[in-house]
Amino acid sequence: MTDLVDAPADPVLAVALRGGVVERRHRGAYAVCAAGGEIVDSAGDVERRILPRSAIKLFQTLPLVESGAADACRLDARRLALACASHEGSAAHSGQVAQWLAEIGLGERDLMCGAHPPKEKAARDALRAAGEKPSQLHNNCSGKHAGFLTLARRLGAPTAGYVAVDHPVQKAAQEAFSQAADEETPMGWAVDGCSAPNFAVRLRGLALAAARVADPQAGFGCGLRAASAARLRDAMIAHPFEVAGAGRACTELMEAAAGRAAIKTGAEGSFIAILPAGDGRPALGVALKIDDGATEAAECAMAALLVRFGAVDPADPRVRRRLAPAYRNLRGVDVGGLRAAGPLDTKS
């Protein structure tokens, strides 16, 4: 277990400043790949396996589309985006999941993601005013789990226990992700916050998987997987609100990208970006991991990478909020902020 503390240090990717003094340093690693597997930019240990958490929801959703379940249940692009989401639990999000489940003859009780309060304040206030408790519909992963249940029905598999790693739904998810990331199976895994398996992957492999979705024909060929990956990518790009919610980084950065990127965060400082080709830009996949798991630092580093590869304008206020968030004290005085650093320093 010595590697837990003796691993080589990754470079500093973001720093918190106060009055020009560094108060906090966030180390991490990133890889940027083309669909053929070539690394076009990287820093830190990109061969170390990480748990990408919710950053891989698109890949967990691939079998829903490939199996024909999405078309059989007439899932539109909005619901496909919701299946790839870590949503706010707003009425718009939870209501869509409730309707989806009802249409396949299931309900909130069939979910296995667990309940937590909605992240959106308006939804929390509405529950409090009504004297109601949060339900599993408010779980940020409820869309993904609705997709799991839909796939289970399509496969003729039990809906009970669909989060078990040996359930046909999770076997399909592992196969899709391992092939995209060029990882051998069985993959290492751990139980995620929503109780589904989360599969360990090299950062380089995660970037490759994202790149293959950015250019599905080059990454997967001309078959069903390529078409399914493109469909999920385009659904996320077309419906950024469903993927996260108002004010969230994924939603605002995709809105700022205006079709140039599908972006998905995960817990503990993980992030991916899928950058389709266009306007002279090559198709690329980006994978990022901040070692200490700081969300703010991950958002800052990802914004810097999106700027570097032409997906967003650094002057866009939605980008600036992540690229250079300001810190203000209780009197509203600007006392510092977070900045990209080291290999991501925009001034270097």
N, C-alpha and C positions, 0 to 999 in steps of 0.2 A: 504493500500500500504506500510505499515511499513516493511513488509517482504522483500521489495526491498533493504533495507539498514540494517535491523536487522537480516538477516539470519546468522546462525552459520558459522564461517569462515572455509573454506576447508583448508587442509594442503598445505604447499609450496611443489610443485613438481619440480620446476626448479628455478635456481638462475643465474643471470648475475654477473660475478665477474670482477673486474678490480684491478690488483695488490693485489689480495687476499681480497679485500673489496667488500662486496655485494652491488651492485648498484641497483638491481632490483629483486623482488621476484614475482614468478608466482604461484598463488594458483590454485588448481583444484581438481578434483575427478576422480576416475576410478573404474571400476568393471571388474572382470574376471569371466566368468561363464562357467559351463559345460552345455551340451545340456539338461540335466534334470532340470536345473534351479538352481543348487547349486552354490553359490558364493565361489570361491576358493581363491580369493584375492580381496581386495578393500581398498579404502581410500576415505575419504570425504563423502559427502552426495550423496549416490547413489539412493535415492528415489526422489530427486528433478527432476522435469520435465525440459527438455531442448529442444531446437530446434536443431536437429542434422545436419541440412542443407544437404550438398551434401554427407555426410557420409552414407545416406540411399538410394543411387541411385540403388543399387542392388535390394532392396525391391520394389522400384517404378517400376523396370523393370520386376519383377517376372510375372505379368499378361501377358506381351508380350510373354513370353515363354509358360506359362500355357494355354493360350487361343488357341495356335496353330498358332498364327500370325507369330512367328519367323520362323517356318518351312514352312508355306505357302509362305512366302517371301524369303525363302532360305537364311536366315541370318546365316552367319558362325560365328565362335567363335570370330573372330576379331571384327565384328560388334556388337556382344553381349557385348564385353568388352567396346566398344565405347558407348553403351547405358548406361553403368555404370560409365561413365567417367566424370572428370572435366578436359578437355583437354586444350592444349596450343593454339589452333587455328592455328596450323601449317598447311602447305599445305596438309600434309598427313592426318591430322584430318579433316579439313574442306572439303577437296576433297572427302573423304569417305562419309561424311554426304550428300554432294551434289549428289553423285552418288546414294546413298540409296534412297533419296527423289525422284529422277528422276525415279527410278525403280518402285516406287509405284504411279507414276503419279502426284506427288506433287513437290513443289519447295521451295526455301528460303522464299518466301512470305507467305507460309502456317505456318511457324514457329511462335511461340508466346513467344520466349525466350528473344527477344530484341538483339540489336547489341552492341558489344563493341570491341575495338581493340584487335587483337590477343596478347596473352601473349608472344609468341615466337618472338624474335627480328627479325629473318630472315623474318618472315611473315609480320611484321609491315613494315620493310624496303621495301619489295616487293610491298606492297600496296602503299606506299609513292612514290616509283619510277614509278609506273603505274598511279599515280594520282587517285587512287580509294579509296573509303571509306570502312571501315569495314562493314561486313554484319552480319546477324544473324548466318550464318554458322560459324563465328569465335567465337561465344559465347561458353564458356566452357561447357555449358549444351546442345549444339545442338544435340549431339548424343542421349541423353535421350529424347529430344523432338521429334526426328525422330522416336524413339520407341513409344512415346505416339501417334503420328499420325498413325503409323502402326497398333497399337492396336485399335484405333478409327475405322479405316477401317474394321478391323476384326469383331468388335462388331456391325458394321452397324450404328455407332454413328456419329454425325456431326464432321467433322475435325475442323470447326470453334468453338472457345470457349473451346477447349479441356483442358485448364488449370483451368477451374471453378471447385470448390470443389465438386459440385453436378453433374459434367459430369461423364458419365459411366467410362471413363478412370481413373479419380481420385478416384472414388468410389472403383474401383478395386484395385488401389494402396493402399488406406487406409485399405481395408480389408486384403490384403496380409501382410502389415506391422503390423497391430494391432494383427493379429493372431500370427505372428512370435515373437512379443515383449510381448505377453500376456497382451495387453492393451484393455480396453473396448472401444467400439465405441458408438457415434462419438468421435473421438479424437480431442483434442485441436489442432489448427493449425494457421499458419500465412503465409503470402505470401512471398515466397522465392525471391532471386534476379532475378531468371529466370521467375518469375510470376506464377510458379506452387505452389500448397499448400505444406507446409512443416509441418509435423505432430509432435506434442510435445510428448515426451516419457521420462519415467524414465531412468536414466543411467543404472540401473540394467536391465531394459527391453531391452535396446539397446544391452547390452552385451549378454543377452539371445538370442536375434534375431540372432546375429552374431554366437553364439555357435550352434544354430540350423542349420545354413548353414554349419558350420564346420563339423557337423555330422548330415546330413539331415535325415537319417533313424531313428535315435534316437529322432531327433527334430520334424520331421513332419510325421513319419511313412514311408510306402513304396509306397506312391501314387505319383501323378503328381507333387504336390508341392515339395516334396523331390527331385525328378528328376530334376525339373526346377531350384531349388536352387543350386544343385550340378553343373548343367551345367553353370550357371552364375558365380559361384565361380571359376570353372576351366577355364572359358574363361578369367577372370581377371588374374589369375595366369599365363596362357599361353601367354597373350598379355599385359604385363605391360606398354608398350609404349602407347598403345591406351588409357589406364586408366588415364594417365596424360601427360607425355612427357619427352623429354630428360632433365636430371638434376633435375626433380621433385622428391619430397620425396616418393610419392606412388610408382612411377616407380622404383626408385633406391632401395628402401627397399624391394619391391617384387623381384627384380632381385637378391638382396643379399640373400633373403630367399630361393630362388631356389626351389619353389614348396611348401614350408612350410607355406605360408601365402598369403592371399588376403587382401590388405590393402587399405583403402579409407578415405581420409580426408574430412572435411567439413569446411565451414567458421566459424569464431569466436571460433577457438580452439577446434573443435570437431574432433573425429577420431574413426574409428573402425578397428579391425583386426580380421580376420577369420583364425583360426589355425586348419587345419585338423589333425587328428591323424597320427602318423608315427614315426618309430624309437624309440618306447617306450614313445613317447609324447602323452598325451591325447588330444582329440579334445576340443578346447576352443574358446570362443568369448571374445573379449576385447573391451571395450568402454571407451572413455576418453573425458573429457571436461576441458579445461583450462579457468578459470573464466574470465580473462581479454581478452580472445579471441586471444592471441598472437600465431601466426602460428609457429614461431620458437620454442617457449616453448612446444607447442603441439607435434611438431616433435621430440624434445628432449625426452619428457616423453614417447611417443610411442616407440621410439627406445629403451629406457631403459626397457620397458615392453616386447618388442620382444626379447631382450637379456635374460631377466629373464626367459622366458618360452621357450627358446631354438629354436626360429624361425630364429635367425640371429647370426652371429659371431661378437662380439664387435670389433674385429680387422679389419673387412672389412672396407675399406675406405669409402664406401657408407653409412655404418652405423655410422662410426666415425664422418662424416660430420654433422650428426643430433644429435648424442649422446653427442658430446663435440666440438661444433663449436668454433673456435678461433676468437677472435677479434683483428684486426690489425689496427694501426693508419695510417695516410697518408704516413708515411715513411716506412710502412711495418713492424713496430715493433709489436711483439706480446704483447698485453697489458691485455689480459684476455680472457674470453669466457663464454659460457653458459654451465651449468652442471645440471644433474638431482639431486634432493635434497629430503630431508625428507624421506618418505617411498620408494622413488625410488633411493635413493643414492646408487650407485653401490659399494661404499666402506663400507656401513653399513651391 
